[in-house]
Structure formats: C-alpha cells, structure tokens
Amino acid sequence: MTDQLPTTTDSTAEKKRTQLDYFADFVKGYEDETRLITVFMDFRMNQHERRKKESQVMPFGKYKYRSIKDVFEFDKKYLSWLVKQTSLDGYPEIKHNITTLLG
C-alpha cells in the first residue's frame, strides 16, 4: 500500500486560468499603486478605442469590413434598409452610428 495519490490525465481536473487570474498575477508585481492605476486606465482606454473603431466598421453583410461612412457615400439605400432589420439589434453602437449618418 502506498501513500501516493492517484494521478489523473483528465484536463478538466486542472484549474483553467481566466483572464482575471492572469490580471491578478500581473497586479501582484506592482508595489506602486499609482503606476498600477495608470496601467489599468491605459488598458481601459485601449479597449474603448478598439470598441469605437469596431463600431465604425460593418461587421457582416455585403459590405463586411467596410467603414460605415464609405457605405453611406455609395449605398445609402442599403443602410436605410439595414437599420430596419433585426440582424442589427445585436450591434447597438453600429445601429446608432448608421442612424446618425442617415439623419
């Protein structure tokens, strides 16, 4: 009889690390609170800028990856039609930007 615990190869037995786990490890390395707050605020601003850019580009459809302003320049009818579709309900920022352009 041994005192050894049985080992498992089941990957579900291992704890999966989340982004919060990685962030917690990152935070442990900072002793200077002010610097940590600055890093966090920079991260939030980058996230905001990324979302802002994404809300200015068509995420699907025949003009996928084109800017909303470009589509507005050459196919206003399409944007007028798109705003009335339920497929745009999951993209409130894009819907708002299109509605603003259409006036």
N, C-alpha and C positions, 0 to 999 in steps of 0.2 A: 504494500500500500504506500502511495506517495502523497506528499502534501501539496503536490503541484496542481494548480487549477487547469481545467481543460482549456485548450486554445480553440478559437473559432476563426474560420476564414470568411464568415458572413460579413459582408461590408456594411450591413445595416447595424451591426453591433458597434461599429465605430461611430463616434460622435461626428456629425457633419458640421464643419465650420461655416458660420454665416458671415456676412459682411460685418455684422455687429461684433463678432468675435475678433475679426481682423482689426477693426477700428479700436476695440478695447486694448489689443496688444500695442497698437500704434500709440495710443494715449499714454500707456504706461511708460513710454520712453521720454515723455516730456515732463520736466520738472517746472518749467516756466509756464505758468498759466496763461499769461498774456500771449506768448508765442503760440500756444495751442489754440487759443480763441481765434487768432489771426489765421492760422492754417484752416480751421474749421470754416470761418467766414469765406475764405478764398474758395474752398470746396463748394460751399453753397452757391456762391456767385457763378462758378463754372457750371454747376448743374442748372442754374437759372438761364444762363446764356445758351446752353445746349438745348434746353426746352424751348427757348424763344426761337432759335434757328429752326428747330423741328416744326414749330407751329407756322412757319412761313413757307413750308415745302409740302407739296401734295404727297400724302403717304400711300396712295393707291390710285387705281383707275388708269385711264389712257394717258394722263399727264403725270404719272408717278415720278417722283424726284424732281419735278419742275417747280420753280417758285410760283407761288400764288399770283404774284404781280405779273409774271410772264404770261401765265394763263389768262389773266384779266386783260392783258393787252391784245391777245389774238383770239380769245374764245369766251366772251362774257356770257354767252348763252349757256355754255356748259356749266359755268359757276352758278348761274341763276337756277339751273336745273338741279345741280348738286346740293345746293343749300336746302332744297325741299325733300331730299332723300334721307331715309332713316340711317343709311350707312354712315352718315356724317355725325350722327348723335354721339358716337364714342370719341369724337375729336372736337370738344367744345371750343378750344382755342383756335383751331383752324376754321371752324364754322364762324366764329366771331370775326376773324380776320377777313374772311370772304365777304361776310355781311357788311363789314365796314367799307371794303372796297366798292361793293355794289351800291352803297349809299342807301 
